[in-house]
Amino acid sequence: MTAVRVMTRPIQRNRRPVEVLPPVEVTTQRLHFRPLAMSDHPQVLAAVRHSRETLEGRIPLNRPGESDEAMFVRWLETAVETDNNRTAWRRAAFLESGHFIGLFNLIRIEFGLEWTCEANWWVDRRFSGRGYATEGVDALLQFATTDMPVGLGMSRVRAMIQPTNHASLRIAEKLGLRDTGLTELIPVDESHRPHRLFEHACTPSVANR
């Protein structure tokens, strides 16, 4: 299991007209998770360009007629909006060097009779094969199921994975996500694609709120 630290750090205010990056919130041995900032767009868009072949058809990218720059702004605005209404937790992962690795998200957060959410992720193709995705998803699951105020206190986390996404299927198996045997058609880039439903339930020690 990946060792995860959750950090709370106030944003330092600066009188000069420079962007202040959001604070790091979750860290692992190699990864630092924080909200996207406008200054991240060159790295994120470079990652999309290098990974587009593997991302297309698996995650929603550009809307019809939408530029990459407009897509990034939409991602940024969506992250802020869903943070504010507590329906999602969308974070970017970086190395200590500042290199962008990928996006790790908890979406469809529900605080009902059962607290649940859905996890999704993608990693820059240039950094694949180094264990970053597994490390990041492990941290994502731990954060999701750790009690508030440290984590989100979820009792169950879903992951919808396409049968052809072998890398994510291996991650799910390695981290012990349960294959429910259910399949759902989900719209991606104006077509419906089958996804297998995996679930991760918190341990009893984590479940005690």
SEKEDO-521192 format. One record per residue (C-alpha): residue in three letters; residue number from 1; z, x, y. Coordinates in steps of 0.1 Angstrom, whole numbers, plus 5000, padded with zeros to 4 digits. Layout:
+--------+-----+------+------+------+
: residu : num :    z :    x :    y :
+--------+-----+------+------+------+
:    Ala : NUM :    Z :    X :    Y :
...
+--------+-----+------+------+------+
This chain:
+--------+-----+------+------+------+
: residu : num :    z :    x :    y :
+--------+-----+------+------+------+
:    Met :   1 : 5000 : 5000 : 5000 :
:    Thr :   2 : 4991 : 5013 : 5034 :
:    Ala :   3 : 5021 : 5021 : 5056 :
:    Val :   4 : 5018 : 5000 : 5087 :
:    Arg :   5 : 5036 : 5002 : 5121 :
:    Val :   6 : 5035 : 4974 : 5146 :
:    Met :   7 : 5040 : 4986 : 5181 :
:    Thr :   8 : 5048 : 4969 : 5214 :
:    Arg :   9 : 5038 : 4989 : 5244 :
:    Pro :  10 : 5036 : 4977 : 5280 :
:    Ile :  11 : 5003 : 4981 : 5298 :
:    Gln :  12 : 5007 : 5008 : 5324 :
:    Arg :  13 : 4995 : 4996 : 5358 :
:    Asn :  14 : 4975 : 5020 : 5379 :
:    Arg :  15 : 4966 : 5015 : 5416 :
:    Arg :  16 : 4933 : 5033 : 5411 :
:    Pro :  17 : 4903 : 5011 : 5402 :
:    Val :  18 : 4901 : 5022 : 5366 :
:    Glu :  19 : 4903 : 5002 : 5334 :
:    Val :  20 : 4936 : 5002 : 5316 :
:    Leu :  21 : 4930 : 5000 : 5278 :
:    Pro :  22 : 4950 : 4973 : 5259 :
:    Pro :  23 : 4980 : 4987 : 5241 :
:    Val :  24 : 4978 : 4998 : 5204 :
:    Glu :  25 : 4995 : 4971 : 5184 :
:    Val :  26 : 4992 : 4981 : 5147 :
:    Thr :  27 : 4988 : 5016 : 5133 :
:    Thr :  28 : 4982 : 5030 : 5098 :
:    Gln :  29 : 4980 : 5067 : 5088 :
:    Arg :  30 : 4945 : 5070 : 5103 :
:    Leu :  31 : 4937 : 5038 : 5122 :
:    His :  32 : 4949 : 5023 : 5155 :
:    Phe :  33 : 4943 : 4986 : 5162 :
:    Arg :  34 : 4940 : 4971 : 5196 :
:    Pro :  35 : 4920 : 4944 : 5215 :
:    Leu :  36 : 4885 : 4952 : 5225 :
:    Ala :  37 : 4880 : 4964 : 5261 :
:    Met :  38 : 4848 : 4963 : 5282 :
:    Ser :  39 : 4846 : 5001 : 5281 :
:    Asp :  40 : 4843 : 4999 : 5243 :
:    His :  41 : 4808 : 4984 : 5245 :
:    Pro :  42 : 4788 : 5016 : 5241 :
:    Gln :  43 : 4806 : 5025 : 5208 :
:    Val :  44 : 4806 : 4990 : 5194 :
:    Leu :  45 : 4770 : 4984 : 5201 :
:    Ala :  46 : 4760 : 5018 : 5187 :
:    Ala :  47 : 4780 : 5008 : 5155 :
:    Val :  48 : 4761 : 4975 : 5154 :
:    Arg :  49 : 4727 : 4992 : 5157 :
:    His :  50 : 4735 : 5017 : 5129 :
:    Ser :  51 : 4749 : 4989 : 5107 :
:    Arg :  52 : 4726 : 4960 : 5115 :
:    Glu :  53 : 4708 : 4963 : 5082 :
:    Thr :  54 : 4740 : 4956 : 5062 :
:    Leu :  55 : 4755 : 4932 : 5088 :
:    Glu :  56 : 4727 : 4908 : 5092 :
:    Gly :  57 : 4731 : 4878 : 5070 :
:    Arg :  58 : 4768 : 4886 : 5064 :
:    Ile :  59 : 4784 : 4881 : 5098 :
:    Pro :  60 : 4771 : 4862 : 5129 :
:    Leu :  61 : 4754 : 4886 : 5153 :
:    Asn :  62 : 4731 : 4877 : 5182 :
:    Arg :  63 : 4725 : 4841 : 5190 :
:    Pro :  64 : 4688 : 4832 : 5196 :
:    Gly :  65 : 4676 : 4851 : 5227 :
:    Glu :  66 : 4709 : 4869 : 5231 :
:    Ser :  67 : 4710 : 4906 : 5239 :
:    Asp :  68 : 4734 : 4930 : 5223 :
:    Glu :  69 : 4752 : 4934 : 5256 :
:    Ala :  70 : 4756 : 4896 : 5260 :
:    Met :  71 : 4768 : 4894 : 5224 :
:    Phe :  72 : 4795 : 4920 : 5231 :
:    Val :  73 : 4807 : 4901 : 5262 :
:    Arg :  74 : 4809 : 4869 : 5241 :
:    Trp :  75 : 4829 : 4887 : 5214 :
:    Leu :  76 : 4853 : 4900 : 5241 :
:    Glu :  77 : 4857 : 4866 : 5257 :
:    Thr :  78 : 4862 : 4849 : 5224 :
:    Ala :  79 : 4889 : 4874 : 5214 :
:    Val :  80 : 4908 : 4868 : 5247 :
:    Glu :  81 : 4905 : 4830 : 5244 :
:    Thr :  82 : 4916 : 4828 : 5208 :
:    Asp :  83 : 4945 : 4852 : 5215 :
:    Asn :  84 : 4957 : 4829 : 5242 :
:    Asn :  85 : 4955 : 4797 : 5221 :
:    Arg :  86 : 4968 : 4815 : 5190 :
:    Thr :  87 : 4939 : 4805 : 5168 :
:    Ala :  88 : 4928 : 4840 : 5160 :
:    Trp :  89 : 4939 : 4877 : 5161 :
:    Arg :  90 : 4908 : 4899 : 5166 :
:    Arg :  91 : 4912 : 4936 : 5168 :
:    Ala :  92 : 4892 : 4968 : 5169 :
:    Ala :  93 : 4901 : 4998 : 5148 :
:    Phe :  94 : 4899 : 5033 : 5162 :
:    Leu :  95 : 4907 : 5068 : 5149 :
:    Glu :  96 : 4931 : 5090 : 5168 :
:    Ser :  97 : 4901 : 5107 : 5183 :
:    Gly :  98 : 4890 : 5074 : 5199 :
:    His :  99 : 4860 : 5068 : 5176 :
:    Phe : 100 : 4854 : 5032 : 5169 :
:    Ile : 101 : 4856 : 5023 : 5132 :
:    Gly : 102 : 4851 : 4985 : 5130 :
:    Leu : 103 : 4865 : 4951 : 5137 :
:    Phe : 104 : 4893 : 4934 : 5117 :
:    Asn : 105 : 4900 : 4898 : 5124 :
:    Leu : 106 : 4923 : 4870 : 5114 :
:    Ile : 107 : 4907 : 4837 : 5123 :
:    Arg : 108 : 4914 : 4800 : 5118 :
:    Ile : 109 : 4951 : 4805 : 5122 :
:    Glu : 110 : 4970 : 4773 : 5114 :
:    Phe : 111 : 5007 : 4767 : 5119 :
:    Gly : 112 : 5011 : 4735 : 5099 :
:    Leu : 113 : 5030 : 4727 : 5068 :
:    Glu : 114 : 5016 : 4759 : 5054 :
:    Trp : 115 : 5008 : 4788 : 5078 :
:    Thr : 116 : 4974 : 4801 : 5068 :
:    Cys : 117 : 4945 : 4821 : 5082 :
:    Glu : 118 : 4912 : 4837 : 5072 :
:    Ala : 119 : 4905 : 4874 : 5072 :
:    Asn : 120 : 4871 : 4891 : 5079 :
:    Trp : 121 : 4861 : 4926 : 5087 :
:    Trp : 122 : 4832 : 4950 : 5091 :
:    Val : 123 : 4830 : 4988 : 5094 :
:    Asp : 124 : 4805 : 5010 : 5111 :
:    Arg : 125 : 4781 : 5021 : 5084 :
:    Arg : 126 : 4784 : 5057 : 5095 :
:    Phe : 127 : 4820 : 5057 : 5084 :
:    Ser : 128 : 4816 : 5039 : 5051 :
:    Gly : 129 : 4828 : 5055 : 5019 :
:    Arg : 130 : 4859 : 5070 : 5034 :
:    Gly : 131 : 4885 : 5043 : 5027 :
:    Tyr : 132 : 4887 : 5030 : 5062 :
:    Ala : 133 : 4878 : 4994 : 5053 :
:    Thr : 134 : 4904 : 4993 : 5025 :
:    Glu : 135 : 4930 : 5008 : 5048 :
:    Gly : 136 : 4922 : 4984 : 5076 :
:    Val : 137 : 4922 : 4953 : 5054 :
:    Asp : 138 : 4955 : 4963 : 5038 :
:    Ala : 139 : 4970 : 4966 : 5072 :
:    Leu : 140 : 4955 : 4933 : 5082 :
:    Leu : 141 : 4970 : 4915 : 5053 :
:    Gln : 142 : 5004 : 4931 : 5058 :
:    Phe : 143 : 5004 : 4921 : 5095 :
:    Ala : 144 : 4993 : 4886 : 5087 :
:    Thr : 145 : 5021 : 4880 : 5062 :
:    Thr : 146 : 5050 : 4898 : 5078 :
:    Asp : 147 : 5076 : 4876 : 5095 :
:    Met : 148 : 5074 : 4869 : 5132 :
:    Pro : 149 : 5079 : 4884 : 5157 :
:    Val : 150 : 5066 : 4916 : 5140 :
:    Gly : 151 : 5037 : 4899 : 5122 :
:    Leu : 152 : 5022 : 4865 : 5122 :
:    Gly : 153 : 5043 : 4850 : 5094 :
:    Met : 154 : 5014 : 4836 : 5074 :
:    Ser : 155 : 5021 : 4824 : 5039 :
:    Arg : 156 : 4985 : 4826 : 5027 :
:    Val : 157 : 4954 : 4845 : 5038 :
:    Arg : 158 : 4919 : 4836 : 5027 :
:    Ala : 159 : 4888 : 4858 : 5026 :
:    Met : 160 : 4853 : 4844 : 5022 :
:    Ile : 161 : 4830 : 4871 : 5006 :
:    Gln : 162 : 4793 : 4868 : 4997 :
:    Pro : 163 : 4786 : 4876 : 4960 :
:    Thr : 164 : 4761 : 4903 : 4972 :
:    Asn : 165 : 4787 : 4921 : 4994 :
:    His : 166 : 4798 : 4945 : 4967 :
:    Ala : 167 : 4818 : 4967 : 4990 :
:    Ser : 168 : 4840 : 4939 : 5002 :
:    Leu : 169 : 4844 : 4926 : 4967 :
:    Arg : 170 : 4857 : 4960 : 4956 :
:    Ile : 171 : 4882 : 4959 : 4985 :
:    Ala : 172 : 4894 : 4925 : 4975 :
:    Glu : 173 : 4899 : 4936 : 4939 :
:    Lys : 174 : 4916 : 4968 : 4949 :
:    Leu : 175 : 4941 : 4950 : 4972 :
:    Gly : 176 : 4949 : 4923 : 4947 :
:    Leu : 177 : 4933 : 4893 : 4964 :
:    Arg : 178 : 4930 : 4865 : 4939 :
:    Asp : 179 : 4895 : 4851 : 4931 :
:    Thr : 180 : 4900 : 4813 : 4932 :
:    Gly : 181 : 4867 : 4807 : 4914 :
:    Leu : 182 : 4856 : 4785 : 4943 :
:    Thr : 183 : 4823 : 4790 : 4962 :
:    Glu : 184 : 4815 : 4776 : 4996 :
:    Leu : 185 : 4783 : 4775 : 5016 :
:    Ile : 186 : 4789 : 4790 : 5051 :
:    Pro : 187 : 4764 : 4791 : 5079 :
:    Val : 188 : 4754 : 4826 : 5089 :
:    Asp : 189 : 4725 : 4833 : 5113 :
:    Glu : 190 : 4710 : 4798 : 5110 :
:    Ser : 191 : 4711 : 4797 : 5072 :
:    His : 192 : 4738 : 4787 : 5047 :
:    Arg : 193 : 4749 : 4814 : 5023 :
:    Pro : 194 : 4773 : 4812 : 4993 :
:    His : 195 : 4807 : 4828 : 4997 :
:    Arg : 196 : 4834 : 4833 : 4971 :
:    Leu : 197 : 4869 : 4823 : 4981 :
:    Phe : 198 : 4897 : 4849 : 4977 :
:    Glu : 199 : 4933 : 4844 : 4986 :
:    His : 200 : 4963 : 4866 : 4993 :
:    Ala : 201 : 4998 : 4850 : 4992 :
:    Cys : 202 : 5028 : 4867 : 5007 :
:    Thr : 203 : 5056 : 4880 : 4985 :
:    Pro : 204 : 5089 : 4861 : 4984 :
:    Ser : 205 : 5106 : 4888 : 5005 :
:    Val : 206 : 5081 : 4883 : 5032 :
:    Ala : 207 : 5080 : 4846 : 5029 :
:    Asn : 208 : 5117 : 4842 : 5039 :
:    Arg : 209 : 5115 : 4831 : 5076 :
+--------+-----+------+------+------+
